């Protein structure tokens, strides 16, 4: 576990009168906690990133979604950005329940990553295996994101979660 990342989440929570009450997730880009404040502040998800570049990519995607007023895609809820701190690499977001689409640290804005045809074929095979019968709908959601200029190249059943 990355001590700096944990310290950053704790510092963000303290600055905003929030208390970390449990971990919601952990991945290659960071750690997500459930945080709560007083009745007025409610609960939120705090994602502390290990590195700056994935943080900046994810922040930019959530800002794009906010600018466009996107709160859901085909019935899949999308977290809303509530706050951020660039120095701590922390995003504060609404908590969502399945079905949902989240985790945009590996997404690219406005252009897809450049991969060979062979890499894209492997990507498709991997995702067909991961999603199984849900892959066609996951592809539709990925297409909707692309229409918004968001290229999610690392989908998984945990970040495009069905009911």
N, C-alpha and C positions, 0 to 999 in steps of 0.2 A: 504494500500500500504506500502511496506517495505522501510523505509527511507534509510537504509544502502544500499540496493540493488540499489535504484535510485542514491545515491551518488557514488556508484561503477561504474555505467554506465557513469555518468557524468565525473568522474575522468579518466576513460579509454578514453572517447571521447576527453577530453582535452589533454591528453598525446599524442594522435595520430592525432591531428589537425582535429578532426571530430566534427560535430555539430549534436545533436539529433534533428530530425525534426518531429518525430511522432512515436506513438506507433503502432507496428505491431501486437502485441499479448500479452497475459497474461495468465498464467496457474499456476498449482500447484508448478512448479519448478522454475519459474522466469518470467521475463518481457523481451519482445523483442522490440527494437526500430529500426527505420530506421535512419541511420546516413549518413551524407554526408560530403565530404571533398572538396578539390579543384578539378579541372578538372582531375588531375593526380590520385588522390585518389578515386574519384567517390563516389558511394553509397555502403553501406553495411548494414547488419543486425547485431545489437549488442544484444546478449542475456546475461543478468545479472541474475545469479542464486541466489536463497535465501540461499541455503545450499551447502556445499562443496562436499558431496558424489554425488548428481545428476550432479553437474558440472563436476566432475572427470569422471563419467561414460560417459557423453555426449562428453566431449573432447576426451576420448579414442575411442569412436565410430567414430567421425569425423577423427581422426588420422588414424584409420584402413581403413576407406573409401578412404582417401588420398593415403595411402600406396598402396592400390589395384587399384588406378586410377578410382574409381567409381564416375561418375558424374550424372548418371541416372540409373534407374531400370525400364525396360520395358516401357520406354518413360516418366517416372515420374522423374522430375529433383530432384537432391539431392544437398543441399547447400554445398559449398566448404569452408573449414576452412581457413580463411585468417590470423588469429592471435588469441592470447588468453593471459589472465593474471590470473595466478593461485591465486595471492593474492587478486584480485578483484572479482574473479569468473565470468569473462566475456569472452564470445566467440565472435569473429568477423567472420562473414560468408557472402558469396554471397547471394544476394536477389534472390529468386526463385518465379516463378509464377506457378499456377496449370497447368497441373497435377504435383504434387510434393510429396516427402516423406521427412519429417523433424521431429525434436523434439525427440532426442534420450536420454533425461535425465533419462527416465525410462527404458532404454534398458540395457541388460546384455551382456557382451562379453564372448564368448566361452562356456557358459553353460546357460541353461534356469533356471529361478527361480524354486524352488521346490514347487509345489502346489499339492494338493490332486486331485484325479480324479474328485471329485465333484466340486472343484474350477475351474478346466479346463473346465468342462461342462458348468458351469455358465459363464465363460469367453467367450466361443464359442457362447452361446445364446445371451449374451449382444452384442457381435460384429455383429452377424447376424442381430440383431435389429437395431443397429447403422448404419450399412453400407447398409442394404437392398439388392437390386439387385447387388450392387457393391462388396458384401462380397467375392464372389469367386475370383475376381481379387485382392482384398486386401490380401486374403490368399496366392495367388501366390507371391505377393510382400514380404509378411512376410516370405515365404519359401525361396525366393532369399536372403533376409537378413540373415536368419539362415544359408544358405550355406556359407555366409561370416563370420559366427561366431557371428552374431549380433542377439540377441533375444529381439525383441520389444514386451513387454507384455502389453503395454498400447496404442494400436492403437486407433485412432479415425478418424472420417471424417475430422477433421481439420489437423491432421498430416499425413494422407494418403489422400490427397485431389485430387479428380477427376476433370476433366474440368467442 
